[in-house]
Amino acid sequence: MGQARPVSGSVSSEANDGVISPKQVAQFSALLWAIAAAIGLLVILLPHGHGVVLAGWIGLTAFAVLVALWMAWIGERQPEWANYVLSVAAVFAASAAVGSARHDPLGYALCGLYLLPTIFAASFYDRPAFLAYLVVQAGLSAAVLFTSGLPGAPGAWVAVVGTTSTVGLVVHVLQRALKVAATTDPLTGLVNRRAFEPVLRRELSRCERLGHPLTLVVLDLDNFKSVNDDLGHEEGDRALMEVTKAWSKELRLSDVLARAGGDEFALLLPSTGWRPAMDVLARLSRSSSQRFSAGVAVAEPGSSVKDVTRRADDACYEAKHMGGGQVVVAGAPNTGLRLTSAG
């Protein structure tokens, strides 16, 4: 068996303590395009040199306004791949802006527009996609600057690539660190509740779309309070880490184990019905001397995160009140199973 996998992906479906949501992506993107539109209006309305191609600037500004409005209206409901298309379009727009400004000082100043899509990509892309983006941007900016006729274009291109890459990499590293801190339990290294819920929501959608079974298990360690009270919290922390390590060895890579808080855990078993889930729980029980109670809920068509979580919680509560060390399947009270621990 493999280790339980962590949550993957650059964008989650909830906005909680540093976890980037689709709504935040849309808002941030709309802001960037609004800034680009404002710069375009300034160039058009304020005095400018004869080198500015005014028709091109009017078109670019109108384009930026339309994209900003689109992102503010429908951005959070668009598929994730649309964010990649948007950032590449932003690079083309920045390149067009530099290319349409033949007045030397303005052309150099507009190179700063490349920072806008770079910050966007650094914030919301995973590492391979972000590095690929930097390559695309370097190529497009080189094509624009080297053919612009601006004096000192090679030096300007080096400055653009150096600045955008440095700023982008710093933002990317900080954003990844924030995401890990916000979605990981610091003691056990498992995903936490706020990261688990978006994964459950995604798997529920997949379950309904493909017709595959999906099982959620809530596990509560029995008599764990006495460990902290009698042996101290340091020993309690050690016990939690040992349980996590033992359980993770019994799970598939597709399974998701999370620490919901305190001595409570949540386990998501994709493509698994309640009977195979009982076998998994029996293995978990044998892998550790720590007893636990568990509530099992099988997702039904149209199930929401709240509904399936409530059913699993209620089943776990029932198992605890049956004396602990038992499993109860929601909706099937006669399927209780007494677990035997390794101890």
ZADO-11762 format. One record per atom (N, C-alpha, C): residue in three letters; y, x, z. Coordinates in pm, whole numbers, padded with zeros to 5 digits, always signed. Layout:
ALAYXZ...
END
This chain:
MET-00120+00083+00000MET+00000+00000+00000MET+00125+00086+00000GLY+00231+00039-00059GLY+00356+00114-00065GLY+00454+00070+00041GLN+00563+00141+00048GLN+00670+00106+00140GLN+00743-00018+00090ALA+00790-00102+00185ALA+00870-00217+00145ALA+00998-00167+00078ARG+01033-00226-00033ARG+01144-00174-00110ARG+01276-00220-00051PRO+01382-00141-00069PRO+01515-00184-00030PRO+01573-00277-00134VAL+01685-00340-00098VAL+01755-00423-00194VAL+01815-00335-00302SER+01799-00375-00428SER+01857-00298-00538SER+01961-00381-00609GLY+02033-00315-00702GLY+02135-00386-00778GLY+02274-00355-00729SER+02378-00359-00820SER+02514-00323-00785SER+02599-00436-00736VAL+02556-00559-00767VAL+02638-00671-00728VAL+02552-00773-00658SER+02586-00815-00526SER+02515-00916-00452SER+02581-01051-00469SER+02516-01158-00420SER+02572-01291-00438SER+02646-01341-00317GLU+02666-01262-00217GLU+02744-01302-00102GLU+02853-01201-00078ALA+02967-01245-00025ALA+03077-01156+00008ALA+03080-01136+00158ASN+03014-01033+00206ASN+03004-01010+00349ASN+03019-00863+00381ASP+03123-00829+00453ASP+03138-00697+00513ASP+03104-00584+00417GLY+03171-00578+00304GLY+03154-00465+00215GLY+03054-00487+00104VAL+02978-00599+00108VAL+02886-00627-00001VAL+02964-00695-00112ILE+02965-00638-00230ILE+03046-00689-00339ILE+02983-00815-00398SER+03060-00922-00408SER+03012-01049-00461SER+03064-01070-00602PRO+03001-01161-00679PRO+03053-01191-00813PRO+03197-01241-00809LYS+03233-01315-00706LYS+03370-01363-00695LYS+03468-01248-00681GLN+03432-01147-00601GLN+03518-01031-00585GLN+03529-00951-00715VAL+03419-00941-00788VAL+03422-00872-00917VAL+03520-00942-01010ALA+03512-01075-01015ALA+03601-01152-01102ALA+03747-01137-01060GLN+03773-01144-00930GLN+03911-01131-00881GLN+03967-00993-00912PHE+03886-00889-00888PHE+03933-00753-00912PHE+03958-00730-01060SER+03867-00781-01143SER+03884-00766-01287SER+04008-00840-01336ALA+04029-00962-01286ALA+04149-01038-01325ALA+04275-00963-01285LEU+04271-00898-01168LEU+04387-00821-01123LEU+04415-00704-01216LEU+04310-00631-01255LEU+04328-00517-01345LEU+04388-00560-01479TRP+04336-00670-01534TRP+04388-00717-01662TRP+04530-00771-01648ALA+04562-00831-01532ALA+04699-00876-01509ALA+04795-00757-01503ILE+04750-00648-01440ILE+04833-00527-01437ILE+04856-00474-01579ALA+04749-00472-01660ALA+04762-00426-01798ALA+04859-00516-01876ALA+04851-00649-01852ALA+04943-00741-01920ALA+05087-00716-01876ALA+05108-00689-01746ALA+05243-00662-01696ALA+05301-00536-01758ILE+05217-00432-01771ILE+05263-00308-01836ILE+05301-00336-01982GLY+05219-00418-02049GLY+05250-00453-02187GLY+05383-00526-02199LEU+05409-00620-02108LEU+05537-00692-02111LEU+05655-00599-02089LEU+05636-00503-01997LEU+05745-00408-01972LEU+05776-00325-02096VAL+05671-00280-02164VAL+05691-00200-02285VAL+05762-00282-02393ILE+05725-00411-02404ILE+05784-00496-02508ILE+05929-00530-02475LEU+05958-00564-02348LEU+06090-00615-02311LEU+06192-00507-02282LEU+06145-00394-02226LEU+06240-00287-02193LEU+06269-00202-02316PRO+06379-00129-02314PRO+06409-00040-02429PRO+06296+00060-02451HIS+06257+00080-02574HIS+06148+00171-02606HIS+06181+00249-02734GLY+06110+00357-02747GLY+06136+00443-02862GLY+06087+00383-02992HIS+06129+00439-03103HIS+06092+00387-03234HIS+05945+00407-03265GLY+05879+00493-03185GLY+05738+00520-03213GLY+05644+00411-03167VAL+05693+00316-03088VAL+05606+00209-03038VAL+05579+00107-03149VAL+05453+00080-03173VAL+05414-00022-03272VAL+05420-00157-03202LEU+05530-00228-03218LEU+05556-00349-03140LEU+05452-00458-03165ALA+05411-00475-03288ALA+05312-00579-03319ALA+05180-00551-03245GLY+05143-00424-03241GLY+05022-00387-03169GLY+05034-00417-03021TRP+05152-00389-02964TRP+05171-00413-02821TRP+05169-00562-02788ILE+05227-00644-02873ILE+05224-00789-02851ILE+05080-00840-02852GLY+05001-00790-02948GLY+04860-00829-02953GLY+04782-00785-02831LEU+04803-00660-02787LEU+04732-00609-02669LEU+04771-00686-02543THR+04900-00718-02529THR+04946-00791-02412THR+04888-00932-02410ALA+04887-00998-02523ALA+04829-01132-02531ALA+04680-01127-02499PHE+04613-01024-02548PHE+04471-01008-02520PHE+04447-00990-02371ALA+04528-00907-02305ALA+04515-00884-02162ALA+04540-01011-02081VAL+04640-01090-02121VAL+04669-01216-02052VAL+04551-01311-02063LEU+04494-01324-02183LEU+04382-01415-02203LEU+04260-01372-02120VAL+04229-01242-02118VAL+04114-01194-02041VAL+04136-01216-01891ALA+04260-01192-01843ALA+04291-01213-01701ALA+04270-01360-01664LEU+04316-01451-01749LEU+04298-01594-01722LEU+04150-01632-01727TRP+04079-01575-01823TRP+03935-01604-01835TRP+03859-01559-01711MET+03887-01438-01664MET+03818-01387-01545MET+03854-01469-01421ALA+03981-01512-01410ALA+04020-01593-01295ALA+03953-01730-01297TRP+03922-01780-01417TRP+03866-01915-01429TRP+03713-01915-01421ILE+03649-01829-01501ILE+03504-01837-01515ILE+03433-01707-01480GLY+03509-01606-01440GLY+03452-01473-01422GLY+03334-01466-01328GLU+03341-01535-01213GLU+03233-01523-01115GLU+03104-01592-01160ARG+03113-01676-01264ARG+02995-01747-01312ARG+02936-01683-01437GLN+02994-01573-01481GLN+02942-01508-01601GLN+02830-01412-01563PRO+02737-01384-01656PRO+02626-01292-01626PRO+02676-01151-01599GLU+02596-01072-01529GLU+02637-00938-01490GLU+02665-00849-01610TRP+02590-00867-01720TRP+02612-00782-01837TRP+02753-00799-01893ALA+02816-00915-01866ALA+02951-00937-01917ALA+03051-00841-01852ASN+03021-00796-01729ASN+03109-00699-01665ASN+03108-00566-01740TYR+02992-00528-01794TYR+02984-00405-01873TYR+03065-00419-02002VAL+03051-00535-02066VAL+03128-00559-02188VAL+03277-00555-02158LEU+03316-00613-02044LEU+03457-00618-02007LEU+03515-00478-01988SER+03443-00392-01917SER+03496-00258-01891SER+03505-00176-02019VAL+03407-00190-02108VAL+03414-00119-02236VAL+03532-00171-02319ALA+03553-00305-02315ALA+03669-00361-02385ALA+03798-00308-02327ALA+03800-00286-02194ALA+03920-00231-02131ALA+03948-00090-02180VAL+03842-00010-02201VAL+03861+00126-02254VAL+03917+00119-02395PHE+03866+00028-02477PHE+03919+00012-02612PHE+04067-00030-02607ALA+04099-00122-02514ALA+04237-00168-02503ALA+04330-00054-02460ALA+04285+00027-02364ALA+04366+00141-02320ALA+04384+00240-02436SER+04277+00262-02512SER+04286+00352-02627SER+04383+00299-02731ALA+04377+00166-02754ALA+04468+00106-02850ALA+04612+00118-02803ALA+04633+00104-02671ALA+04768+00116-02616ALA+04823+00256-02638VAL+04740+00358-02611VAL+04785+00497-02632VAL+04810+00521-02780GLY+04721+00470-02865GLY+04735+00493-03008GLY+04854+00423-03069SER+04895+00309-03010SER+05008+00234-03067SER+05142+00283-03016ALA+05142+00381-02925ALA+05266+00438-02874ALA+05283+00578-02930ARG+05361+00592-03034ARG+05381+00722-03096ARG+05494+00800-03030HIS+05566+00731-02941HIS+05673+00801-02869HIS+05607+00889-02763ASP+05630+01019-02770ASP+05552+01114-02690ASP+05544+01082-02540PRO+05656+01067-02469PRO+05646+01044-02324PRO+05568+00919-02290LEU+05590+00811-02366LEU+05519+00687-02340LEU+05370+00702-02366GLY+05335+00771-02471GLY+05194+00790-02503GLY+05120+00862-02392TYR+05183+00965-02336TYR+05119+01036-02225TYR+05110+00949-02101ALA+05217+00874-02073ALA+05217+00790-01953ALA+05108+00684-01961LEU+05084+00632-02080LEU+04985+00526-02095LEU+04842+00575-02076CYS+04822+00706-02076CYS+04687+00758-02048CYS+04641+00716-01908GLY+04740+00686-01822GLY+04704+00640-01688GLY+04631+00507-01689LEU+04640+00431-01801LEU+04567+00304-01811LEU+04416+00326-01803TYR+04369+00444-01840TYR+04225+00470-01833TYR+04174+00463-01689LEU+04263+00479-01591LEU+04220+00472-01452LEU+04176+00331-01413LEU+04236+00228-01474LEU+04203+00090-01436LEU+04056+00056-01461PRO+04006+00069-01585PRO+03864+00038-01605PRO+03771+00138-01534THR+03818+00262-01513THR+03733+00358-01443THR+03709+00316-01299ILE+03815+00270-01231ILE+03800+00223-01093ILE+03710+00101-01089PHE+03725+00012-01187PHE+03638-00106-01196PHE+03492-00065-01209ALA+03464+00024-01303ALA+03326+00068-01327ALA+03271+00142-01206ALA+03354+00226-01143ALA+03309+00301-01025ALA+03272+00210-00910SER+03340+00097-00900SER+03318+00005-00789SER+03194-00081-00807PHE+03161-00119-00931PHE+03060-00222-00951PHE+02937-00179-01030TYR+02935-00055-01082TYR+02820-00010-01159TYR+02725+00072-01071ASP+02597+00072-01108ASP+02507+00167-01045ASP+02530+00304-01111ARG+02467+00407-01058ARG+02500+00544-01099ARG+02476+00572-01247PRO+02358+00540-01303PRO+02338+00571-01446PRO+02439+00501-01536ALA+02468+00374-01508ALA+02563+00299-01591ALA+02703+00358-01578PHE+02741+00401-01459PHE+02874+00457-01440PHE+02889+00590-01514LEU+02787+00675-01505LEU+02793+00803-01577LEU+02798+00781-01728ALA+02723+00682-01776ALA+02728+00649-01919ALA+02868+00601-01957TYR+02929+00524-01868TYR+03065+00476-01893TYR+03163+00593-01906LEU+03152+00693-01817LEU+03241+00808-01823LEU+03229+00881-01956VAL+03106+00890-02008VAL+03085+00955-02137VAL+03154+00875-02248VAL+03136+00742-02246VAL+03199+00657-02347VAL+03351+00671-02341GLN+03407+00668-02221GLN+03551+00677-02207GLN+03603+00814-02255ALA+03533+00920-02221ALA+03575+01053-02266ALA+03575+01061-02418GLY+03474+01002-02481GLY+03467+01005-02627GLY+03578+00925-02692LEU+03604+00805-02642LEU+03709+00722-02700LEU+03847+00781-02680SER+03873+00832-02559SER+04005+00891-02532SER+04026+01015-02619ALA+03919+01093-02643ALA+03931+01209-02731ALA+03964+01166-02873ALA+03894+01062-02921ALA+03919+01015-03057ALA+04063+00968-03074VAL+04116+00898-02972VAL+04253+00847-02981VAL+04355+00958-02972LEU+04342+01045-02872LEU+04443+01148-02851LEU+04444+01252-02962PHE+04327+01294-03009PHE+04321+01398-03110PHE+04373+01351-03246THR+04375+01218-03267THR+04424+01165-03395THR+04563+01103-03382SER+04622+01113-03262SER+04751+01046-03239SER+04870+01124-03294GLY+04853+01252-03314GLY+04965+01334-03358GLY+05056+01375-03245LEU+05020+01341-03120LEU+05101+01382-03006LEU+05085+01531-02983PRO+05194+01603-02961PRO+05181+01746-02930PRO+05112+01765-02795GLY+05026+01863-02790GLY+04956+01888-02664GLY+04846+01789-02635ALA+04794+01722-02738ALA+04690+01620-02717ALA+04564+01675-02649PRO+04515+01796-02686PRO+04396+01848-02617PRO+04418+01863-02467GLY+04536+01914-02427GLY+04565+01927-02285GLY+04572+01792-02216ALA+04631+01694-02285ALA+04639+01559-02229ALA+04500+01500-02210TRP+04410+01526-02307TRP+04274+01473-02295TRP+04201+01535-02176VAL+04215+01666-02156VAL+04153+01732-02041VAL+04204+01672-01911ALA+04337+01647-01906ALA+04395+01588-01785ALA+04342+01447-01761VAL+04329+01368-01869VAL+04279+01231-01857VAL+04135+01231-01806VAL+04050+01311-01871VAL+03908+01314-01833VAL+03892+01368-01690GLY+03966+01473-01657GLY+03956+01530-01523GLY+04001+01433-01416THR+04114+01365-01439THR+04166+01272-01339THR+04076+01150-01323THR+04040+01088-01435THR+03959+00965-01426THR+03820+00995-01369SER+03761+01106-01408SER+03628+01140-01356SER+03632+01168-01207THR+03733+01242-01162THR+03742+01274-01019THR+03765+01149-00937VAL+03864+01069-00977VAL+03893+00945-00904VAL+03773+00852-00908GLY+03713+00837-01025GLY+03599+00748-01039GLY+03481+00789-00953LEU+03449+00918-00952LEU+03335+00964-00873LEU+03359+00946-00724VAL+03482+00971-00678VAL+03513+00952-00537VAL+03499+00804-00499VAL+03556+00715-00580VAL+03546+00571-00553VAL+03399+00527-00557HIS+03323+00579-00653HIS+03182+00540-00666HIS+03102+00582-00543VAL+03119+00705-00499VAL+03045+00753-00381VAL+03082+00674-00257LEU+03212+00648-00239LEU+03256+00571-00122LEU+03203+00428-00126GLN+03204+00367-00244GLN+03156+00230-00257GLN+03006+00222-00229ARG+02929+00320-00280ARG+02785+00320-00252ARG+02760+00336-00102ALA+02838+00424-00038ALA+02820+00445+00107ALA+02853+00319+00185LEU+02959+00249+00145LEU+02996+00124+00211LEU+02887+00019+00193LYS+02831+00013+00073LYS+02728-00086+00046LYS+02603-00060+00131VAL+02562+00067+00139VAL+02445+00101+00219VAL+02470+00066+00366ALA+02589+00101+00417ALA+02622+00073+00557ALA+02625-00076+00584ALA+02668-00154+00487ALA+02682-00297+00507ALA+02551-00373+00491THR+02453-00313+00425THR+02330-00386+00394THR+02206-00329+00462THR+02221-00226+00541THR+02105-00159+00603THR+02114-00162+00754ASP+02002-00192+00818ASP+01995-00185+00963ASP+01988-00038+01004PRO+02082+00010+01085PRO+02088+00154+01114PRO+01969+00206+01193LEU+01902+00121+01269LEU+01790+00168+01351LEU+01661+00182+01271THR+01624+00077+01199THR+01494+00075+01131THR+01503+00119+00985GLY+01622+00117+00928GLY+01637+00149+00787GLY+01601+00034+00694LEU+01567-00083+00751LEU+01538-00200+00670LEU+01668-00266+00625VAL+01658-00353+00524VAL+01775-00432+00488VAL+01806-00529+00602ASN+01934-00565+00616ASN+01972-00656+00722ASN+01983-00799+00669ARG+02025-00891+00757ARG+02028-01033+00719ARG+02122-01058+00601ARG+02241-00999+00602ARG+02338-01027+00498ARG+02293-00977+00360ALA+02208-00873+00360ALA+02154-00826+00233ALA+02029-00903+00193PHE+01958-00956+00292PHE+01833-01027+00265PHE+01858-01163+00199GLU+01962-01232+00242GLU+01987-01367+00190GLU+02013-01369+00039PRO+02092-01276-00016PRO+02107-01276-00163PRO+01976-01251-00236VAL+01889-01166-00179VAL+01759-01141-00243VAL+01674-01267-00239LEU+01676-01338-00125LEU+01602-01463-00114LEU+01654-01565-00215ARG+01785-01573-00231ARG+01843-01666-00327ARG+01799-01630-00470ARG+01799-01502-00502ARG+01757-01459-00635ARG+01610-01491-00660GLU+01526-01467-00560GLU+01382-01493-00575GLU+01354-01642-00583LEU+01434-01725-00514LEU+01417-01870-00524LEU+01447-01916-00667SER+01550-01859-00728SER+01582-01894-00866SER+01471-01851-00960ARG+01417-01732-00935ARG+01307-01682-01019ARG+01182-01768-01000CYS+01158-01808-00876CYS+01043-01893-00846CYS+01052-02026-00921GLU+01170-02086-00920GLU+01188-02215-00988GLU+01180-02199-01140ARG+01233-02088-01190ARG+01236-02066-01335ARG+01097-02037-01392LEU+01020-01955-01320LEU+00890-01910-01371LEU+00771-01987-01313GLY+00796-02063-01208GLY+00687-02138-01146GLY+00597-02055-01058HIS+00640-01936-01019HIS+00559-01852-00932HIS+00577-01894-00786PRO+00472-01882-00704PRO+00487-01915-00562PRO+00574-01810-00491LEU+00637-01851-00384LEU+00721-01762-00305LEU+00709-01802-00160THR+00682-01705-00074THR+00663-01733+00068THR+00760-01652+00152LEU+00823-01721+00247LEU+00911-01658+00344LEU+00845-01663+00480VAL+00845-01550+00550VAL+00786-01543+00684VAL+00893-01494+00781VAL+00906-01565+00892VAL+00991-01519+01002VAL+00899-01470+01114LEU+00920-01345+01156LEU+00835-01283+01258LEU+00919-01253+01381ASP+00866-01288+01498ASP+00936-01264+01624ASP+00840-01191+01718LEU+00881-01072+01764LEU+00794-00994+01853LEU+00779-01065+01987ASP+00657-01068+02037ASP+00629-01137+02164ASP+00659-01047+02283ASN+00722-01107+02384ASN+00749-01038+02511ASN+00824-00906+02492PHE+00906-00899+02389PHE+00974-00772+02364PHE+01086-00746+02465LYS+01141-00852+02522LYS+01247-00836+02621LYS+01199-00755+02740SER+01070-00772+02775SER+01016-00698+02890SER+01009-00548+02862VAL+00993-00511+02733VAL+00992-00368+02697VAL+01127-00306+02729ASN+01234-00374+02687ASN+01369-00324+02716ASN+01399-00324+02865ASP+01356-00430+02934ASP+01386-00442+03077ASP+01308-00342+03161ASP+01181-00323+03128ASP+01095-00237+03211ASP+01102-00090+03172LEU+01114-00063+03042LEU+01108+00076+02996LEU+01242+00129+02945GLY+01339+00040+02926GLY+01470+00083+02879GLY+01487+00059+02730HIS+01612+00054+02687HIS+01642+00024+02547HIS+01600+00136+02453GLU+01597+00259+02501GLU+01553+00368+02415GLU+01407+00351+02375GLU+01326+00310+02470GLU+01186+00285+02441GLU+01171+00163+02351GLY+01258+00063+02372GLY+01256-00055+02286GLY+01289-00019+02143ASP+01389+00069+02125ASP+01425+00114+01990ASP+01309+00188+01925ARG+01241+00270+02004ARG+01128+00346+01951ARG+01016+00250+01906ALA+00996+00145+01985ALA+00892+00048+01949ALA+00927-00026+01820LEU+01054-00059+01804LEU+01097-00126+01681LEU+01074-00037+01559MET+01104+00091+01571MET+01085+00183+01460MET+00937+00201+01428GLU+00853+00204+01531GLU+00709+00219+01508GLU+00651+00096+01439VAL+00695-00023+01483VAL+00649-00147+01420VAL+00691-00150+01274THR+00815-00114+01247THR+00866-00114+01110THR+00784-00020+01022LYS+00756+00099+01071LYS+00680+00196+00994LYS+00539+00146+00967ALA+00476+00087+01069ALA+00338+00039+01054ALA+00332-00078+00955TRP+00425-00171+00966TRP+00424-00287+00876TRP+00453-00247+00733SER+00548-00158+00714SER+00588-00120+00579SER+00472-00062+00500LYS+00380+00007+00567LYS+00265+00066+00500LYS+00169-00040+00446GLU+00177-00161+00499GLU+00085-00267+00459GLU+00142-00358+00349LEU+00263-00330+00304LEU+00330-00420+00210LEU+00336-00361+00069ARG+00352-00450-00027ARG+00368-00408-00166ARG+00512-00365-00191LEU+00535-00296-00303LEU+00670-00258-00339LEU+00758-00379-00368SER+00697-00489-00410SER+00774-00609-00442SER+00811-00690-00319ASP+00746-00663-00205ASP+00776-00736-00082ASP+00905-00683-00020VAL+00978-00770+00049VAL+01103-00730+00112VAL+01095-00761+00261LEU+01101-00657+00342LEU+01100-00672+00487LEU+01240-00643+00539ALA+01293-00733+00622ALA+01428-00718+00673ALA+01428-00737+00823ARG+01523-00671+00890ARG+01544-00697+01032ARG+01656-00800+01043ALA+01620-00920+01089ALA+01717-01028+01097ALA+01808-01014+01217GLY+01765-00936+01318GLY+01846-00917+01438GLY+01758-00912+01561GLY+01790-00823+01654GLY+01711-00813+01777GLY+01567-00780+01746ASP+01476-00867+01796ASP+01333-00846+01772ASP+01279-00942+01667GLU+01366-00991+01581GLU+01325-01085+01477GLU+01332-01018+01340PHE+01229-01043+01260PHE+01220-00987+01126PHE+01199-01100+01026ALA+01229-01072+00900ALA+01202-01166+00791ALA+01126-01092+00684LEU+01029-01159+00625LEU+00945-01098+00522LEU+00938-01192+00403LEU+00974-01140+00287LEU+00970-01218+00163LEU+00854-01169+00078LEU+00767-01262+00038LEU+00647-01228-00038LEU+00652-01299-00174PRO+00704-01232-00277PRO+00709-01295-00410PRO+00569-01313-00468SER+00555-01416-00550SER+00428-01446-00619SER+00311-01454-00519THR+00338-01513-00404THR+00237-01521-00297THR+00241-01659-00234GLY+00125-01725-00227GLY+00115-01853-00158GLY+00089-01832-00009TRP+00071-01944+00065TRP+00059-01928+00210TRP-00075-01869+00251ARG-00181-01893+00174ARG-00312-01836+00213ARG-00312-01683+00200PRO-00270-01624+00087PRO-00259-01477+00083PRO-00160-01423+00186ALA-00057-01502+00216ALA+00039-01459+00318ALA-00026-01445+00454MET-00122-01532+00484MET-00194-01522+00611MET-00275-01393+00618ASP-00331-01352+00504ASP-00404-01224+00500ASP-00309-01107+00525VAL-00188-01115+00467VAL-00089-01009+00489VAL-00054-01000+00638LEU-00032-01115+00701LEU+00005-01116+00843LEU-00109-01064+00931ALA-00231-01092+00891ALA-00345-01039+00966ALA-00347-00886+00959ARG-00313-00830+00842ARG-00307-00685+00829ARG-00193-00627+00913LEU-00079-00695+00912LEU+00034-00648+00993LEU-00002-00646+01141SER-00075-00748+01184SER-00114-00757+01325SER-00208-00643+01364ARG-00299-00610+01273ARG-00395-00503+01303ARG-00331-00364+01295SER-00217-00354+01227SER-00155-00223+01207SER-00076-00174+01329SER-00048-00263+01424SER+00035-00226+01538SER-00015-00295+01664SER+00010-00233+01777SER-00030-00292+01906SER+00070-00396+01954GLN+00185-00407+01888GLN+00287-00503+01927GLN+00253-00642+01872ARG+00233-00738+01964ARG+00204-00875+01920ARG+00329-00941+01865PHE+00308-01039+01776PHE+00421-01115+01723PHE+00377-01256+01690SER+00475-01344+01683SER+00454-01481+01635SER+00522-01492+01499ALA+00468-01579+01414ALA+00521-01588+01278ALA+00524-01732+01231GLY+00630-01764+01157GLY+00641-01893+01090GLY+00645-01872+00941VAL+00563-01948+00867VAL+00549-01931+00722VAL+00603-02055+00653ALA+00687-02032+00552ALA+00738-02143+00470ALA+00721-02106+00324VAL+00661-02197+00247VAL+00643-02177+00104VAL+00754-02249+00031ALA+00821-02178-00058ALA+00932-02238-00133ALA+00882-02349-00223GLU+00957-02458-00226GLU+00928-02570-00313GLU+01033-02577-00423PRO+01003-02644-00535PRO+01104-02655-00642PRO+01235-02712-00588GLY+01343-02641-00616GLY+01473-02687-00569GLY+01507-02645-00428SER+01421-02566-00362SER+01449-02522-00225SER+01574-02435-00221SER+01655-02454-00118SER+01773-02371-00097SER+01740-02265+00007VAL+01827-02164+00016VAL+01809-02061+00118VAL+01807-02124+00256LYS+01900-02214+00282LYS+01909-02280+00412LYS+01784-02358+00445ASP+01731-02430+00346ASP+01613-02514+00370ASP+01489-02430+00401VAL+01459-02332+00316VAL+01337-02254+00337VAL+01348-02169+00463THR+01467-02120+00496THR+01486-02044+00619THR+01467-02132+00742ARG+01521-02253+00737ARG+01506-02345+00850ARG+01360-02379+00875ARG+01284-02402+00768ARG+01142-02436+00785ARG+01063-02319+00842ALA+01094-02198+00797ALA+01025-02081+00852ALA+01064-02058+00998ASP+01191-02077+01032ASP+01237-02062+01170ASP+01169-02163+01261ASP+01164-02288+01216ASP+01101-02392+01298ASP+00952-02363+01319ALA+00885-02314+01216ALA+00743-02282+01230ALA+00723-02165+01327CYS+00812-02066+01322CYS+00803-01954+01415CYS+00827-02000+01559TYR+00924-02091+01577TYR+00953-02146+01710TYR+00829-02217+01765GLU+00762-02291+01677GLU+00640-02359+01720GLU+00530-02260+01758ALA+00518-02152+01680ALA+00417-02050+01711ALA+00445-01984+01845LYS+00572-01960+01876LYS+00607-01900+02005LYS+00567-01991+02120HIS+00588-02120+02102HIS+00559-02216+02208HIS+00410-02247+02219MET+00331-02198+02125MET+00186-02211+02136MET+00126-02095+02214GLY+00213-02007+02265GLY+00164-01897+02347GLY+00183-01761+02285GLY+00235-01754+02163GLY+00257-01625+02099GLY+00132-01572+02031GLY+00152-01470+01949GLY+00040-01410+01878GLY-00023-01505+01778GLN+00056-01600+01725GLN+00002-01698+01633GLN+00091-01713+01511VAL+00033-01772+01408VAL+00107-01802+01284VAL+00100-01951+01260VAL+00211-02011+01226VAL+00216-02153+01191VAL+00279-02165+01053VAL+00214-02244+00967VAL+00266-02270+00833VAL+00345-02399+00837ALA+00470-02395+00792ALA+00555-02513+00791ALA+00491-02624+00709GLY+00487-02744+00768GLY+00429-02858+00698GLY+00280-02867+00708ALA+00217-02770+00774ALA+00071-02772+00790ALA+00038-02726+00932PRO+00066-02810+01032PRO+00051-02768+01172PRO-00090-02732+01214ASN-00190-02777+01137ASN-00329-02747+01175ASN-00378-02614+01118THR-00287-02538+01059THR-00329-02411+00999THR-00292-02292+01088GLY-00265-02317+01214GLY-00230-02209+01305GLY-00339-02103+01309LEU-00300-01978+01314LEU-00394-01866+01313LEU-00359-01773+01427ARG-00457-01744+01511ARG-00433-01649+01619ARG-00453-01508+01565LEU-00355-01422+01594LEU-00357-01285+01544LEU-00414-01191+01648THR-00483-01089+01600THR-00539-00986+01689THR-00469-00855+01659SER-00401-00799+01762SER-00326-00675+01740SER-00418-00555+01752ALA-00364-00440+01710ALA-00443-00318+01712ALA-00473-00274+01853GLY-00387-00317+01947GLY-00407-00276+02086GLY-00508-00362+02156
END
